[in-house]
């Protein structure tokens, strides 16, 4: 999805909907909203809200808008995702102030967050925490216990969208169960819905889910049989969803930030799948990250676990865009089945 770094200067001004005014406690006489670049998904538009506070200072917010049920689902998920990340590491991403429907047009949904003041990515070494350190903090903080449960769960309280794919985040106590069913088998159905029935893909996904997953990330396999604790992950962390800047204010030292999350409570290494798929995070990043967030045991199977997690994003991109992403998914599954399939 396009990042906020692609946002362009104002092109026209418009009237801010009363529902947004009420959410932010703004005075219409001291507020204006202007178009502001790309939407971050296929159907959203983005705006900058500028208001004058009682002390005379200026405050800005970032707003996404879109029509229909898909936009409503996407904004609810992004609101919860941003605040789940922001709660653990406040300097990692913007805070979301809320989402809802326009009073003047109930078919239009909106999301309002902190405004990001983006800077050059080539920043000198600063005193701010690096992206690697922020992610390590995120990935070593146990997930909260959901209402109605006695311990943290894998999943998320709402649907989140990875690209335009609404994901099944139904809570599971088992990470292997969640990944096999809520991610692999789920995205196979989406891929076939978009591209047609595919027996080869069906067979490979089923073998991966039923054979590779238990042997590679089974609950008794990881950390000497102790399994893994769920932590919040960004979920769509490719290099286009990272930048440098300040959150909510032009003052302060620019630092590494992320946006457009598709969060869930997962195994920390799940984050690394899409990071590996698209690159942009070098060896220095991973070295610093793993000094603070050690690789899960057994360490010798780390690369294969990351490959298994990368598979989901190949399948999701195939579901969304078709084309060559199918061959990438098939290559990963064949290599993992050869190594971890039932005939081994």
DRENTORKOL-26045 format. One record per residue (C-alpha): residue number from 1; chain; y, x, z. Coordinates in steps of 0.05 Angstrom, whole numbers, always signed. Last residue first. Layout:
@pos NUM unit A yy Y xx X zz Z
...
This chain:
@pos 344 unit A yy -748 xx +215 zz +124
@pos 343 unit A yy -777 xx +155 zz +87
@pos 342 unit A yy -735 xx +109 zz +130
@pos 341 unit A yy -670 xx +136 zz +102
@pos 340 unit A yy -629 xx +189 zz +138
@pos 339 unit A yy -622 xx +247 zz +89
@pos 338 unit A yy -638 xx +214 zz +22
@pos 337 unit A yy -604 xx +151 zz +47
@pos 336 unit A yy -540 xx +190 zz +62
@pos 335 unit A yy -537 xx +222 zz -7
@pos 334 unit A yy -552 xx +156 zz -42
@pos 333 unit A yy -499 xx +119 zz -1
@pos 332 unit A yy -444 xx +170 zz -15
@pos 331 unit A yy -458 xx +171 zz -90
@pos 330 unit A yy -461 xx +95 zz -93
@pos 329 unit A yy -393 xx +88 zz -59
@pos 328 unit A yy -360 xx +138 zz -106
@pos 327 unit A yy -391 xx +104 zz -166
@pos 326 unit A yy -364 xx +36 zz -144
@pos 325 unit A yy -293 xx +65 zz -135
@pos 324 unit A yy -292 xx +79 zz -209
@pos 323 unit A yy -269 xx +11 zz -231
@pos 322 unit A yy -258 xx -49 zz -186
@pos 321 unit A yy -189 xx -56 zz -154
@pos 320 unit A yy -196 xx -97 zz -90
@pos 319 unit A yy -271 xx -100 zz -80
@pos 318 unit A yy -279 xx -29 zz -107
@pos 317 unit A yy -224 xx -7 zz -60
@pos 316 unit A yy -261 xx -39 zz -2
@pos 315 unit A yy -327 xx -7 zz -23
@pos 314 unit A yy -294 xx +62 zz -27
@pos 313 unit A yy -260 xx +48 zz +40
@pos 312 unit A yy -326 xx +30 zz +74
@pos 311 unit A yy -359 xx +93 zz +48
@pos 310 unit A yy -309 xx +138 zz +83
@pos 309 unit A yy -341 xx +117 zz +148
@pos 308 unit A yy -409 xx +141 zz +125
@pos 307 unit A yy -377 xx +206 zz +100
@pos 306 unit A yy -345 xx +215 zz +169
@pos 305 unit A yy -413 xx +206 zz +201
@pos 304 unit A yy -444 xx +256 zz +153
@pos 303 unit A yy -391 xx +308 zz +169
@pos 302 unit A yy -402 xx +299 zz +244
@pos 301 unit A yy -478 xx +307 zz +241
@pos 300 unit A yy -478 xx +377 zz +270
@pos 299 unit A yy -432 xx +354 zz +325
@pos 298 unit A yy -486 xx +311 zz +356
@pos 297 unit A yy -444 xx +293 zz +394
@pos 296 unit A yy -375 xx +266 zz +379
@pos 295 unit A yy -322 xx +315 zz +356
@pos 294 unit A yy -271 xx +333 zz +408
@pos 293 unit A yy -204 xx +297 zz +414
@pos 292 unit A yy -153 xx +348 zz +438
@pos 291 unit A yy -181 xx +410 zz +405
@pos 290 unit A yy -206 xx +363 zz +351
@pos 289 unit A yy -135 xx +343 zz +331
@pos 288 unit A yy -108 xx +414 zz +329
@pos 287 unit A yy -164 xx +437 zz +284
@pos 286 unit A yy -160 xx +374 zz +242
@pos 285 unit A yy -86 xx +383 zz +228
@pos 284 unit A yy -94 xx +457 zz +213
@pos 283 unit A yy -150 xx +441 zz +164
@pos 282 unit A yy -105 xx +397 zz +123
@pos 281 unit A yy -88 xx +323 zz +124
@pos 280 unit A yy -65 xx +301 zz +55
@pos 279 unit A yy -134 xx +278 zz +33
@pos 278 unit A yy -149 xx +211 zz +0
@pos 277 unit A yy -221 xx +201 zz +22
@pos 276 unit A yy -217 xx +247 zz +82
@pos 275 unit A yy -162 xx +206 zz +116
@pos 274 unit A yy -200 xx +143 zz +95
@pos 273 unit A yy -261 xx +165 zz +135
@pos 272 unit A yy -224 xx +200 zz +192
@pos 271 unit A yy -204 xx +136 zz +228
@pos 270 unit A yy -278 xx +118 zz +237
@pos 269 unit A yy -283 xx +182 zz +279
@pos 268 unit A yy -250 xx +146 zz +338
@pos 267 unit A yy -307 xx +95 zz +342
@pos 266 unit A yy -274 xx +27 zz +338
@pos 265 unit A yy -223 xx -21 zz +367
@pos 264 unit A yy -188 xx -49 zz +306
@pos 263 unit A yy -123 xx -36 zz +270
@pos 262 unit A yy -100 xx -47 zz +199
@pos 261 unit A yy -36 xx -7 zz +205
@pos 260 unit A yy +24 xx -9 zz +157
@pos 259 unit A yy +62 xx +47 zz +193
@pos 258 unit A yy +57 xx +119 zz +218
@pos 257 unit A yy +105 xx +168 zz +250
@pos 256 unit A yy +114 xx +243 zz +256
@pos 255 unit A yy +180 xx +263 zz +287
@pos 254 unit A yy +255 xx +261 zz +274
@pos 253 unit A yy +297 xx +283 zz +335
@pos 252 unit A yy +342 xx +230 zz +365
@pos 251 unit A yy +396 xx +186 zz +338
@pos 250 unit A yy +387 xx +140 zz +278
@pos 249 unit A yy +354 xx +87 zz +321
@pos 248 unit A yy +296 xx +39 zz +317
@pos 247 unit A yy +242 xx +91 zz +306
@pos 246 unit A yy +261 xx +160 zz +282
@pos 245 unit A yy +235 xx +198 zz +222
@pos 244 unit A yy +176 xx +233 zz +191
@pos 243 unit A yy +123 xx +200 zz +147
@pos 242 unit A yy +54 xx +169 zz +148
@pos 241 unit A yy +24 xx +110 zz +111
@pos 240 unit A yy +22 xx +146 zz +44
@pos 239 unit A yy -21 xx +200 zz +75
@pos 238 unit A yy -79 xx +152 zz +86
@pos 237 unit A yy -88 xx +120 zz +153
@pos 236 unit A yy -114 xx +50 zz +139
@pos 235 unit A yy -151 xx +34 zz +204
@pos 234 unit A yy -97 xx +54 zz +254
@pos 233 unit A yy -151 xx +62 zz +307
@pos 232 unit A yy -155 xx +33 zz +376
@pos 231 unit A yy -210 xx +61 zz +420
@pos 230 unit A yy -281 xx +35 zz +432
@pos 229 unit A yy -324 xx +77 zz +477
@pos 228 unit A yy -381 xx +116 zz +445
@pos 227 unit A yy -455 xx +118 zz +458
@pos 226 unit A yy -486 xx +147 zz +521
@pos 225 unit A yy -550 xx +168 zz +487
@pos 224 unit A yy -533 xx +242 zz +483
@pos 223 unit A yy -463 xx +229 zz +458
@pos 222 unit A yy -485 xx +186 zz +399
@pos 221 unit A yy -557 xx +169 zz +382
@pos 220 unit A yy -573 xx +113 zz +431
@pos 219 unit A yy -517 xx +68 zz +405
@pos 218 unit A yy -537 xx +83 zz +333
@pos 217 unit A yy -487 xx +123 zz +292
@pos 216 unit A yy -532 xx +165 zz +247
@pos 215 unit A yy -602 xx +137 zz +254
@pos 214 unit A yy -581 xx +65 zz +266
@pos 213 unit A yy -530 xx +67 zz +209
@pos 212 unit A yy -575 xx +101 zz +159
@pos 211 unit A yy -633 xx +52 zz +159
@pos 210 unit A yy -608 xx -21 zz +164
@pos 209 unit A yy -536 xx -13 zz +141
@pos 208 unit A yy -549 xx +42 zz +90
@pos 207 unit A yy -611 xx +9 zz +62
@pos 206 unit A yy -573 xx -57 zz +57
@pos 205 unit A yy -514 xx -24 zz +23
@pos 204 unit A yy -560 xx +11 zz -27
@pos 203 unit A yy -600 xx -52 zz -43
@pos 202 unit A yy -538 xx -95 zz -53
@pos 201 unit A yy -503 xx -42 zz -95
@pos 200 unit A yy -563 xx -38 zz -142
@pos 199 unit A yy -569 xx -113 zz -145
@pos 198 unit A yy -496 xx -125 zz -164
@pos 197 unit A yy -472 xx -197 zz -165
@pos 196 unit A yy -401 xx -203 zz -194
@pos 195 unit A yy -338 xx -161 zz -188
@pos 194 unit A yy -291 xx -197 zz -140
@pos 193 unit A yy -342 xx -239 zz -100
@pos 192 unit A yy -390 xx -181 zz -105
@pos 191 unit A yy -340 xx -134 zz -73
@pos 190 unit A yy -323 xx -184 zz -18
@pos 189 unit A yy -396 xx -195 zz -1
@pos 188 unit A yy -407 xx -120 zz +1
@pos 187 unit A yy -346 xx -115 zz +46
@pos 186 unit A yy -380 xx -158 zz +99
@pos 185 unit A yy -447 xx -122 zz +95
@pos 184 unit A yy -411 xx -55 zz +107
@pos 183 unit A yy -355 xx -74 zz +155
@pos 182 unit A yy -370 xx -130 zz +203
@pos 181 unit A yy -445 xx -124 zz +196
@pos 180 unit A yy -464 xx -50 zz +195
@pos 179 unit A yy -401 xx -25 zz +230
@pos 178 unit A yy -403 xx -78 zz +284
@pos 177 unit A yy -477 xx -71 zz +298
@pos 176 unit A yy -472 xx +5 zz +301
@pos 175 unit A yy -412 xx -1 zz +348
@pos 174 unit A yy -450 xx -47 zz +395
@pos 173 unit A yy -414 xx -94 zz +442
@pos 172 unit A yy -388 xx -135 zz +383
@pos 171 unit A yy -323 xx -173 zz +376
@pos 170 unit A yy -308 xx -210 zz +312
@pos 169 unit A yy -261 xx -166 zz +270
@pos 168 unit A yy -279 xx -194 zz +202
@pos 167 unit A yy -228 xx -162 zz +155
@pos 166 unit A yy -177 xx -195 zz +110
@pos 165 unit A yy -175 xx -151 zz +47
@pos 164 unit A yy -105 xx -146 zz +16
@pos 163 unit A yy -98 xx -72 zz +34
@pos 162 unit A yy -138 xx -68 zz +97
@pos 161 unit A yy -119 xx -135 zz +128
@pos 160 unit A yy -128 xx -152 zz +202
@pos 159 unit A yy -160 xx -214 zz +232
@pos 158 unit A yy -144 xx -224 zz +305
@pos 157 unit A yy -170 xx -203 zz +374
@pos 156 unit A yy -200 xx -138 zz +348
@pos 155 unit A yy -269 xx -108 zz +340
@pos 154 unit A yy -312 xx -64 zz +384
@pos 153 unit A yy -312 xx -88 zz +455
@pos 152 unit A yy -285 xx -62 zz +522
@pos 151 unit A yy -322 xx -87 zz +584
@pos 150 unit A yy -333 xx -150 zz +625
@pos 149 unit A yy -313 xx -199 zz +571
@pos 148 unit A yy -277 xx -267 zz +572
@pos 147 unit A yy -208 xx -238 zz +557
@pos 146 unit A yy -215 xx -172 zz +521
@pos 145 unit A yy -223 xx -107 zz +560
@pos 144 unit A yy -171 xx -57 zz +537
@pos 143 unit A yy -192 xx +0 zz +491
@pos 142 unit A yy -203 xx +69 zz +522
@pos 141 unit A yy -150 xx +122 zz +508
@pos 140 unit A yy -180 xx +183 zz +474
@pos 139 unit A yy -166 xx +162 zz +403
@pos 138 unit A yy -92 xx +145 zz +413
@pos 137 unit A yy -79 xx +210 zz +449
@pos 136 unit A yy -114 xx +248 zz +394
@pos 135 unit A yy -74 xx +209 zz +343
@pos 134 unit A yy -9 xx +230 zz +377
@pos 133 unit A yy -31 xx +303 zz +381
@pos 132 unit A yy -50 xx +305 zz +308
@pos 131 unit A yy +15 xx +271 zz +288
@pos 130 unit A yy +53 xx +325 zz +325
@pos 129 unit A yy +87 xx +314 zz +392
@pos 128 unit A yy +162 xx +324 zz +391
@pos 127 unit A yy +191 xx +392 zz +411
@pos 126 unit A yy +204 xx +409 zz +339
@pos 125 unit A yy +175 xx +456 zz +286
@pos 124 unit A yy +220 xx +450 zz +225
@pos 123 unit A yy +215 xx +387 zz +183
@pos 122 unit A yy +189 xx +385 zz +112
@pos 121 unit A yy +172 xx +310 zz +111
@pos 120 unit A yy +246 xx +295 zz +100
@pos 119 unit A yy +273 xx +238 zz +141
@pos 118 unit A yy +258 xx +164 zz +150
@pos 117 unit A yy +300 xx +118 zz +194
@pos 116 unit A yy +249 xx +64 zz +211
@pos 115 unit A yy +273 xx -5 zz +232
@pos 114 unit A yy +235 xx -35 zz +290
@pos 113 unit A yy +193 xx -95 zz +270
@pos 112 unit A yy +200 xx -167 zz +244
@pos 111 unit A yy +144 xx -204 zz +208
@pos 110 unit A yy +156 xx -266 zz +166
@pos 109 unit A yy +119 xx -326 zz +137
@pos 108 unit A yy +143 xx -371 zz +81
@pos 107 unit A yy +109 xx -439 zz +71
@pos 106 unit A yy +150 xx -466 zz +129
@pos 105 unit A yy +214 xx -459 zz +88
@pos 104 unit A yy +279 xx -471 zz +127
@pos 103 unit A yy +247 xx -459 zz +195
@pos 102 unit A yy +215 xx -395 zz +168
@pos 101 unit A yy +145 xx -383 zz +194
@pos 100 unit A yy +123 xx -334 zz +247
@pos 99 unit A yy +119 xx -261 zz +267
@pos 98 unit A yy +142 xx -221 zz +326
@pos 97 unit A yy +180 xx -162 zz +354
@pos 96 unit A yy +134 xx -109 zz +324
@pos 95 unit A yy +142 xx -39 zz +352
@pos 94 unit A yy +148 xx +18 zz +302
@pos 93 unit A yy +95 xx +73 zz +302
@pos 92 unit A yy +73 xx +136 zz +338
@pos 91 unit A yy +129 xx +144 zz +389
@pos 90 unit A yy +102 xx +88 zz +434
@pos 89 unit A yy +32 xx +119 zz +438
@pos 88 unit A yy -16 xx +70 zz +474
@pos 87 unit A yy +26 xx +6 zz +471
@pos 86 unit A yy +53 xx +25 zz +402
@pos 85 unit A yy -18 xx +27 zz +373
@pos 84 unit A yy -36 xx -43 zz +399
@pos 83 unit A yy +35 xx -66 zz +383
@pos 82 unit A yy +30 xx -45 zz +310
@pos 81 unit A yy -39 xx -76 zz +302
@pos 80 unit A yy -21 xx -143 zz +334
@pos 79 unit A yy +39 xx -151 zz +288
@pos 78 unit A yy +0 xx -126 zz +228
@pos 77 unit A yy -55 xx -177 zz +240
@pos 76 unit A yy -6 xx -235 zz +247
@pos 75 unit A yy +31 xx -211 zz +186
@pos 74 unit A yy -31 xx -207 zz +142
@pos 73 unit A yy -57 xx -275 zz +163
@pos 72 unit A yy +9 xx -309 zz +149
@pos 71 unit A yy +16 xx -272 zz +83
@pos 70 unit A yy -53 xx -296 zz +62
@pos 69 unit A yy -38 xx -368 zz +83
@pos 68 unit A yy +20 xx -375 zz +36
@pos 67 unit A yy +86 xx -341 zz +21
@pos 66 unit A yy +112 xx -272 zz +41
@pos 65 unit A yy +165 xx -239 zz +84
@pos 64 unit A yy +172 xx -171 zz +114
@pos 63 unit A yy +229 xx -153 zz +161
@pos 62 unit A yy +257 xx -87 zz +187
@pos 61 unit A yy +308 xx -89 zz +244
@pos 60 unit A yy +376 xx -56 zz +254
@pos 59 unit A yy +423 xx -51 zz +313
@pos 58 unit A yy +497 xx -34 zz +310
@pos 57 unit A yy +538 xx -18 zz +371
@pos 56 unit A yy +598 xx -60 zz +393
@pos 55 unit A yy +576 xx -69 zz +465
@pos 54 unit A yy +557 xx -141 zz +451
@pos 53 unit A yy +511 xx -121 zz +394
@pos 52 unit A yy +528 xx -122 zz +320
@pos 51 unit A yy +469 xx -140 zz +275
@pos 50 unit A yy +435 xx -112 zz +213
@pos 49 unit A yy +370 xx -141 zz +186
@pos 48 unit A yy +338 xx -99 zz +131
@pos 47 unit A yy +292 xx -135 zz +83
@pos 46 unit A yy +222 xx -131 zz +53
@pos 45 unit A yy +183 xx -174 zz +4
@pos 44 unit A yy +109 xx -186 zz +10
@pos 43 unit A yy +58 xx -206 zz -44
@pos 42 unit A yy +17 xx -145 zz -64
@pos 41 unit A yy +26 xx -106 zz +0
@pos 40 unit A yy +76 xx -56 zz +31
@pos 39 unit A yy +135 xx -98 zz +10
@pos 38 unit A yy +178 xx -51 zz -31
@pos 37 unit A yy +253 xx -40 zz -23
@pos 36 unit A yy +307 xx -67 zz +23
@pos 35 unit A yy +338 xx -135 zz +10
@pos 34 unit A yy +396 xx -148 zz +57
@pos 33 unit A yy +404 xx -188 zz +121
@pos 32 unit A yy +468 xx -201 zz +159
@pos 31 unit A yy +485 xx -211 zz +232
@pos 30 unit A yy +549 xx -217 zz +274
@pos 29 unit A yy +567 xx -289 zz +260
@pos 28 unit A yy +493 xx -309 zz +261
@pos 27 unit A yy +487 xx -289 zz +333
@pos 26 unit A yy +418 xx -259 zz +347
@pos 25 unit A yy +366 xx -275 zz +400
@pos 24 unit A yy +312 xx -238 zz +361
@pos 23 unit A yy +263 xx -295 zz +356
@pos 22 unit A yy +318 xx -347 zz +350
@pos 21 unit A yy +352 xx -311 zz +292
@pos 20 unit A yy +284 xx -303 zz +259
@pos 19 unit A yy +271 xx -378 zz +263
@pos 18 unit A yy +342 xx -393 zz +240
@pos 17 unit A yy +330 xx -357 zz +173
@pos 16 unit A yy +377 xx -300 zz +157
@pos 15 unit A yy +424 xx -313 zz +99
@pos 14 unit A yy +422 xx -265 zz +40
@pos 13 unit A yy +451 xx -199 zz +16
@pos 12 unit A yy +436 xx -163 zz -48
@pos 11 unit A yy +410 xx -96 zz -74
@pos 10 unit A yy +409 xx -54 zz -12
@pos 9 unit A yy +383 xx +17 zz -21
@pos 8 unit A yy +310 xx +28 zz -39
@pos 7 unit A yy +248 xx +29 zz +4
@pos 6 unit A yy +194 xx +76 zz -22
@pos 5 unit A yy +191 xx +114 zz +44
@pos 4 unit A yy +172 xx +48 zz +76
@pos 3 unit A yy +102 xx +58 zz +47
@pos 2 unit A yy +71 xx +25 zz -13
@pos 1 unit A yy +0 xx +0 zz +0
